[in-house]
Amino acid sequence: MFEGPVQDLIDELGRLPGVGPKSAQRIAFHLLAADPADVTRLQEVLQRVKQGVRFCDVCNNVSENERCRYCADARRDPTVLCVVEEPKDVLAVERTREFKGRYHVLGGALDPLGGIGPDLLTIRELLARLGGTGPAPDETDIAEVIIATDPNTEGEATATYLVRLLRDFPGLTVTRLASGLPMGGDLEFADELTLGRALAGRRAL
């Protein structure tokens, strides 16, 4: 254990996802040795992120404005919706260059053991968009929903739950990414070719 602010910094860094105790300690001492201007720049960026970044009013993706660039782009197909867990998954799908529709970000996946139920996700907002009562006036004829949750236990449970809800929408096609993605993995770590093929070969549910 180190004294005072140094240990406090290590503890806070250790709370970040994917940062273990050793990594937290290395980052802390890197910051201690860094030029004060570099630390100030990092601090300013963190403040701008918290103050200037919001979530899109339509799809819940991160955005600087009321609508993210995908929802604001009139060239995107408003009849096809790709449902993902996190904003990072939007970028993963975009890298494939296979999808030209719009997105809906759930904000996570169902995890009863972790205390994450349907009310903590943007499922209600998704149903509103499909019912024509969402914030985007041109989304009145959504014809297909692609469920692109992660191929792990929580992602599969979320997909199954959504399929049950979406059955009630007449004329709506619900599809799931094709097999080929490794089970237990995250969408963001899939290579562009594999994810692109999974998207192009999606199966109806």
Secondary structure by P-SEA (a helix, b strand, c coil): ccccaaaaaaaaaaacccccaaaaaaaaaaaaaccaaaaaaaaaaaaaaacccccccccccccccccccccccccccccbbbbbccaaaaaaaaaaccccbbbbbccccccccccccccccaaaaaaaaaaccccccccccccbbbbcccccaaaaaaaaaaaaaacccccbbbbccccccccccccccccaaaaaaaaaacccc
